[in-house]
Amino acid sequence: MEIAAALAYLDEHSNYENTGRLTSPSLTRIEGLLDVAGQPQHAAPVIHVTGTNGKGSTTQIITRLLMARGLTVGTYGSPHLERINERITRNAEPIGDEDFAEQIAAVADLEAITGIRPTYFEAVTAAAFRWFADVAVDVMVIEVGLLGRWDATNVVDAQVAVITNIEMDHNELAGPTKADVAREKAGIIKAGSAVVVGETDPDLVAIFRSAGGASELVRGLDFDVADNQLALGGRQLDLRTPTSIYHDLFLPLHGRHQGDNAAVALTAVEAFFAAPLSRQVIDEAFAAVTMPGRFEVLGHQPLVIVDGAHNPAGADSCAEVFFDDFDPAGRRILVVGGLTSRDPVEMLSALRADEFDVVVTCTAPTPRGRPSAEMAAAAHAVGAGQVIDGGSVERACDRAVALAGTDDAVLVTGSLYVVGAARPYLRRVL
């Protein structure tokens, strides 16, 4: 099977990312496929990561810390920005086209043998576990795709189960309260799991404590961010873990919230090894962390930033970093698109759209994308001044960059689908 055939095979299967519909959530299909495949999900120990926001950053920091300790690390995350290969990595390097196609061909064979028809996400998840087993990684870092309990990744028995935080999201599947969301995410906790909780709400923490893990470590009690300062190109951090206090760590990611993610990641890796990490390991790991599409600076004069904030909590953090940390001197121009599953007024309010000089709306390139005209109407509703209906992501970026002077700043956000389309286009035109 070639890569094009592999992608065509996947496109024939049900895909929540395109439809936004999930019926009869179950682990039966993925378990059936993996049983026939020899249960590759158990080929190496696992750190399993869930949470409403910060999963991607936390997963990447964990990966780099494990690599700096000399382990070969298989990492699985979603969605991808530009190429599906990004979802499956070995030591932070994406799986090659030939290997990816080979693994998808194997999943197709499993489907033919068992008669089990996986979803798109289940097929890619099965391919990831097979590849990690084939290349004999030392540890797998697995990011939950959706909530936790019924997510296809939840076929693993996590040595460490990580919950970054809890906000209202995916409430068509879990709700109507944060407690309901927390209970779904607590589903990744297994009897032998060391549980690392970044959430600090006592009522939600109680849900994770009662989920049956072997031990619990909670931010604010057992570990924390002792100091978190803005630094050139990132954050300067003092982190306290259950074993140590680490001073003056530099993390090259933008936003105060990344300090919390770093504390969770560092504590999770200490829990995995049941030992503190050396300063040399932490410095090497943090220096190597990158997060494409998460407050990523693509250009200067004008400043052009892309950020994959896709829910109100993420949008609020994005706006805080943009206005407070970067504080651009010139005009502020927002390029924004969103999904039909998100309230556009709530998203634009969280992004502080009324504080931008210009808002250019676009349609996220997915069947779930909210039309640009509807985003424009929502921008007017929240009090934005100049609003331009930009149409496609590329046209909206063109309009924004054309309007921007050297002292101005352009922020592109609202959905990972928007950022995924904007990144390659902006790299070509800037």
Residue pairs with C-beta under 8 A, 6 or more apart in sequence:
1 9
1 101
1 102
1 104
1 105
1 108
2 101
3 97
3 98
3 100
3 101
5 101
6 100
6 101
6 104
6 105
7 84
9 104
9 108
9 123
10 84
10 104
10 120
10 123
10 124
11 120
13 117
13 118
13 119
13 120
13 123
14 119
14 120
15 119
15 120
15 121
16 22
16 119
16 120
16 121
16 146
17 78
17 79
17 120
17 121
17 366
17 368
18 366
18 367
18 368
19 367
19 368
20 172
20 339
20 340
20 341
20 368
22 146
22 173
25 149
25 150
25 173
26 150
27 150
27 152
27 154
27 155
29 116
29 117
29 118
29 119
29 122
30 118
30 122
30 125
30 126
30 152
30 155
31 155
32 114
32 116
33 107
33 110
33 111
33 114
33 116
33 118
33 122
33 126
34 40
34 41
34 126
34 129
34 155
36 110
36 113
36 114
37 106
37 110
37 126
37 129
37 130
38 133
40 129
40 130
40 132
40 133
40 134
41 129
41 140
41 155
41 156
42 156
42 157
43 129
43 132
43 133
43 136
43 137
44 74
44 132
44 133
44 136
44 137
44 138
44 139
44 140
45 138
45 139
45 140
45 159
45 272
46 139
46 140
46 141
46 142
46 156
46 157
46 158
46 159
46 160
47 62
47 139
47 140
47 141
47 142
47 158
47 159
47 160
47 162
47 268
47 269
47 272
48 142
48 144
48 153
48 154
48 156
48 158
48 160
48 161
48 162
48 188
48 193
49 55
49 58
49 59
49 62
49 141
49 142
49 143
49 144
49 162
49 164
49 268
50 143
50 144
50 147
50 148
50 151
50 161
50 162
50 163
50 164
50 185
50 188
51 58
51 162
51 163
51 164
51 165
51 166
51 185
51 198
51 199
52 164
52 165
52 166
52 167
52 168
52 169
52 181
52 311
52 313
53 164
53 165
53 167
53 257
53 311
53 313
53 314
53 317
54 164
54 165
54 198
54 257
54 260
54 261
54 264
55 77
55 143
55 144
55 164
56 77
56 143
56 291
56 294
57 253
57 258
57 261
57 289
57 291
57 294
58 162
58 164
58 198
58 261
58 264
58 265
58 268
59 75
59 77
59 141
59 143
60 75
60 92
60 289
60 290
60 291
61 251
61 261
61 262
61 265
61 266
61 285
61 286
61 289
62 141
62 162
62 265
62 268
62 269
63 73
63 75
63 89
63 92
63 141
64 92
64 285
64 286
64 288
64 289
65 265
65 266
65 269
65 277
65 281
65 282
65 285
66 73
66 138
66 139
66 141
66 269
66 272
67 73
67 91
67 92
67 285
67 288
68 281
68 282
68 284
68 285
68 288
69 269
69 273
69 277
69 281
71 138
71 139
72 90
72 91
72 135
72 136
72 137
72 138
72 139
73 90
73 91
73 92
73 137
73 138
73 139
73 140
73 141
74 88
74 89
74 90
74 128
74 131
74 132
74 135
74 137
74 139
74 140
74 141
75 88
75 89
75 90
75 92
75 140
75 141
75 142
75 143
76 87
76 88
76 89
76 125
76 128
76 132
76 140
76 141
76 142
76 143
76 153
77 86
77 87
77 143
78 87
78 121
78 124
78 143
78 145
79 87
79 416
79 420
80 86
80 87
80 420
81 292
81 293
81 308
81 416
81 419
81 420
81 423
82 420
82 423
82 424
83 94
84 100
84 124
85 94
85 95
85 96
85 97
85 100
86 94
87 124
87 128
88 94
88 95
88 100
88 124
88 127
88 128
88 131
89 95
90 131
90 132
90 135
90 137
92 288
95 103
95 131
99 131
100 127
100 131
103 127
103 128
103 130
103 131
103 134
104 123
104 124
104 127
106 127
106 130
107 118
107 123
107 126
107 127
107 130
110 116
110 126
111 117
111 118
111 123
118 126
119 152
121 145
121 146
121 152
122 152
125 145
125 152
125 153
126 152
129 140
129 155
132 140
139 272
140 156
142 153
142 156
142 158
143 153
144 151
144 153
144 154
144 185
144 188
145 151
145 152
145 153
146 170
146 173
147 170
147 173
147 174
147 181
147 184
147 185
147 187
148 154
148 184
148 185
148 186
148 187
148 188
149 183
149 184
149 185
149 186
149 187
149 188
150 184
150 187
151 188
153 188
154 187
154 188
157 190
157 192
157 193
158 188
158 189
158 190
158 193
159 192
159 193
159 194
159 272
160 193
160 194
160 195
160 196
160 268
160 271
160 272
161 188
161 189
161 190
161 193
161 194
161 195
161 196
161 213
162 195
162 196
162 198
162 264
162 265
162 268
163 182
163 185
163 186
163 188
163 195
163 196
163 197
163 198
163 199
163 208
164 198
164 199
164 260
164 261
164 264
165 198
165 199
165 260
165 313
166 178
166 181
166 182
166 185
166 199
166 201
166 204
167 178
167 181
167 311
167 312
167 313
168 175
168 178
168 181
168 311
168 312
168 313
169 181
169 311
169 313
170 181
171 181
172 341
173 184
174 180
174 181
174 183
174 184
175 181
178 201
178 204
179 203
179 204
179 207
182 199
182 204
182 207
182 208
183 207
186 207
186 208
186 211
187 211
189 195
189 208
189 211
189 212
189 213
190 212
190 213
191 212
191 213
191 214
192 214
193 213
193 214
194 213
194 214
194 215
194 217
194 271
194 272
195 208
195 209
195 211
195 213
195 214
195 215
195 216
195 217
196 217
196 264
196 267
196 268
196 271
197 205
197 208
197 216
197 217
197 218
197 219
198 219
198 260
198 261
198 263
198 264
199 205
199 208
199 219
200 218
200 219
200 220
205 218
208 216
208 218
209 216
215 271
216 222
217 223
217 242
217 267
217 271
219 260
219 263
219 264
219 267
222 242
222 267
223 239
223 240
223 241
223 242
223 263
223 264
223 266
223 267
224 239
224 240
224 263
225 237
225 238
225 239
225 240
225 259
225 260
225 262
225 263
226 238
226 239
226 240
226 245
227 236
227 237
227 238
228 235
228 236
228 237
228 238
228 256
228 259
229 235
229 236
229 237
230 236
230 325
231 250
233 252
234 250
234 251
234 252
234 253
234 254
234 258
235 250
235 251
235 253
235 254
235 255
235 256
235 258
235 259
235 262
236 248
236 249
236 250
237 246
237 248
237 249
237 250
237 251
237 259
237 262
237 263
238 245
238 246
238 247
238 248
238 249
239 245
239 246
239 249
239 259
239 262
239 263
239 266
240 246
240 263
241 263
241 266
241 267
241 270
241 276
242 267
242 270
243 270
243 275
243 276
244 270
244 276
246 266
246 279
246 282
249 262
249 282
249 283
249 286
250 283
250 286
250 287
251 258
251 259
251 262
251 286
251 289
252 286
252 287
252 289
252 290
253 261
253 289
253 291
253 294
253 295
254 295
254 321
254 325
254 326
255 295
255 317
255 318
255 320
255 321
255 325
256 317
256 320
256 321
256 325
257 317
262 286
266 277
266 282
269 277
270 276
270 277
292 423
293 306
293 307
293 308
293 416
293 419
293 420
293 423
294 307
294 308
295 305
295 306
295 307
295 318
295 321
296 305
296 306
296 307
296 423
297 303
297 304
297 305
298 304
298 305
298 306
298 423
298 426
298 427
298 430
299 426
299 430
301 406
301 407
302 330
302 401
302 404
302 405
302 406
302 407
302 408
302 409
302 410
303 326
303 328
303 408
303 409
303 410
304 401
304 404
304 409
304 410
304 412
304 426
304 430
305 322
305 326
305 409
305 410
305 411
305 412
306 411
306 412
306 413
306 419
306 422
306 423
306 426
307 318
307 321
307 411
307 412
307 413
307 419
308 314
308 413
308 415
308 416
308 418
308 419
309 315
309 317
309 318
309 351
309 413
309 414
310 338
310 339
310 342
310 414
310 415
310 416
311 342
311 347
312 342
312 343
312 346
312 347
312 349
312 350
313 350
315 347
315 350
315 351
315 413
315 414
316 350
316 351
318 351
318 411
318 413
319 350
319 351
319 352
322 328
322 332
322 409
322 411
323 332
323 352
323 355
326 409
328 407
328 408
328 409
329 407
330 404
330 405
330 406
330 407
330 408
330 409
331 357
331 358
331 403
331 404
331 405
331 407
331 408
331 409
332 355
332 356
332 357
332 358
332 408
332 409
332 411
333 356
333 357
333 358
333 359
333 360
333 400
333 403
333 404
333 408
333 409
333 410
333 411
334 351
334 353
334 356
334 358
334 359
334 360
334 410
334 411
334 413
335 360
335 361
335 362
335 390
335 393
335 396
335 397
335 400
335 410
335 411
335 412
335 413
335 418
335 422
336 347
336 348
336 351
336 353
336 359
336 360
336 361
336 362
336 375
336 379
336 412
336 413
336 414
336 418
337 361
337 362
337 363
337 364
337 369
337 370
337 372
337 375
337 393
337 396
337 414
337 415
337 417
337 418
338 344
338 347
338 364
338 369
338 370
338 375
338 414
338 415
338 418
339 364
339 366
339 368
339 369
339 370
339 415
339 417
340 368
340 369
340 370
341 368
342 370
344 370
344 374
344 375
344 378
345 378
345 381
345 382
347 378
347 414
348 359
348 375
348 378
348 379
348 381
348 382
348 384
349 382
351 413
351 414
353 359
353 379
353 382
353 383
353 384
354 382
354 383
354 384
354 385
356 384
356 385
356 411
357 385
357 386
358 385
358 386
358 387
358 388
358 400
358 403
359 376
359 379
359 384
359 385
359 386
359 387
359 388
360 387
360 388
360 390
360 396
360 399
360 400
360 403
361 372
361 373
361 375
361 376
361 379
361 387
361 388
361 389
361 390
361 396
362 372
362 375
362 390
362 391
362 392
362 393
362 395
362 396
362 397
362 418
363 369
363 370
363 371
363 372
363 375
363 391
363 392
363 393
364 370
364 393
364 414
364 415
364 417
364 418
364 421
365 392
365 393
365 417
365 418
365 420
365 421
366 415
366 417
369 415
369 417
372 389
372 390
372 391
372 392
372 396
373 389
375 389
375 414
376 387
376 388
376 389
379 387
380 387
388 396
388 399
390 396
390 397
390 399
390 400
393 418
393 421
393 422
393 425
394 421
394 422
394 425
397 410
397 412
397 422
397 425
397 426
397 429
398 429
400 410
400 412
401 410
401 426
401 429
401 430
404 410
412 418
412 419
412 422
412 426
413 419
